[in-house]
């Protein structure tokens, strides 16, 4: 089992270099924040349009099928499952509640136990046809219980046995499933086409006004770079420990729960020790190379300059937000 290949989420695609790779990392970061913020208070049509835009971007960038089919395929299957479960689930409308105890409990308890006798109808009622056989009561009993609706609108879209699908449940299913797909896949597509050094360089450039407030912007960018570089090391250590356990052919059924838990605690302890050892090695390597502080030992990985394609992408972003503010609100 190779975790570095079986878990492609969050990894950078070095080859082939697509037009998404060539875009400025600041523009791609702005598009990522758009995909994360735009679904808030948006209507279902707008959410579906964001999902379609992500799929079109993936296909237009000519990303290899072997890369995105594992990511988009499993995520799409999960979102479809969430959509189906949310559609048949209750739509969370408040139900009428009737208390068991009356509001005026003392007044109700003081009422007589026996009902008063029914009053006899007076003879002069019959002159106005107010008796039991009056035509007014007969005409009221003939009124149908259900009046014809003026339009074809129906709140309940489908009802069969215990399954009930309403308009509210469909809207809720679309909102939840599209939100899962947009948040996860947009972040994954950004990490797939942007190197970790470009990400930290873009964040440091955008956070540069905070230097006036004496914020350690360079230190924050360096910490983010080291954390992104440390993720493959964590996966490698987990992979090595899993392989070492599998080669010993341990019969987990005979061990029982207690002894199996002890073994997994030992594995977790060994993983933590190996990760701390790796971190100490990285710190020692930085000291040997004369690294004293980020401000004195700066390394420029990428030079950020806007080009024509970046301005086009930024213009499309402004047009998208204009359409979102005009037509994208949930009514």
Residue pairs with C-beta under 8 A, 6 or more apart in sequence:
1 239
1 242
1 243
2 239
3 235
3 236
3 238
3 239
3 242
4 11
4 232
4 235
4 236
4 239
7 235
8 67
8 70
8 71
9 71
9 188
10 188
10 191
10 231
11 191
11 192
11 232
12 191
12 192
12 193
12 194
12 195
12 196
13 21
13 63
13 67
13 192
13 193
16 62
16 64
18 61
18 62
18 63
18 193
19 61
19 309
20 28
20 57
20 61
20 63
20 189
20 193
21 193
21 194
22 309
23 193
23 309
23 310
23 313
24 202
24 304
24 305
24 306
24 307
24 310
25 194
25 198
25 199
25 201
25 202
25 302
25 304
26 202
26 205
26 206
26 304
27 306
27 310
27 313
27 314
27 317
28 190
28 193
28 194
28 202
29 190
29 199
29 202
29 203
29 206
30 314
30 317
31 190
31 313
31 317
32 186
32 187
32 190
34 317
34 320
34 321
35 50
35 54
35 182
35 183
35 186
36 182
36 183
36 186
36 187
38 46
38 50
38 320
38 321
38 324
38 328
39 46
39 47
39 50
39 175
39 178
39 179
39 182
39 183
41 329
41 330
42 50
42 324
42 328
42 329
42 330
43 328
43 329
43 330
43 331
44 171
44 174
44 175
44 178
44 330
46 324
46 327
46 328
47 174
47 175
47 178
47 179
47 182
48 174
48 178
50 178
50 182
51 178
51 181
51 182
54 181
54 182
54 185
54 186
54 189
55 72
57 189
58 68
58 72
58 189
61 193
63 192
63 193
67 192
68 192
71 185
71 188
71 192
72 185
75 180
75 181
75 184
75 185
76 181
78 180
79 177
79 178
79 180
79 181
80 177
82 173
82 176
82 177
82 180
83 173
83 174
83 176
83 177
84 173
85 173
86 169
86 172
86 173
86 176
86 177
87 165
87 169
87 170
87 173
88 163
88 164
88 165
88 169
89 169
89 172
90 169
91 166
91 168
91 169
91 172
92 168
92 172
93 168
102 108
121 131
121 132
125 131
129 135
129 136
130 136
155 166
155 167
155 168
156 164
156 165
156 166
157 165
157 166
157 167
157 170
158 164
158 165
159 165
191 199
196 225
196 228
196 229
197 225
197 301
197 302
198 301
198 302
199 224
199 228
200 221
200 222
200 224
200 225
200 228
201 221
201 301
201 302
201 304
202 304
203 220
203 221
203 224
204 217
204 218
204 220
204 221
205 304
207 215
207 217
207 220
207 221
208 217
210 217
211 217
218 294
218 295
218 298
219 294
221 294
222 294
226 282
230 278
230 279
230 282
233 275
233 278
234 275
237 271
237 274
237 275
237 278
238 271
241 267
241 270
241 271
241 274
245 263
245 267
250 263
252 260
255 263
290 297
291 297
306 314
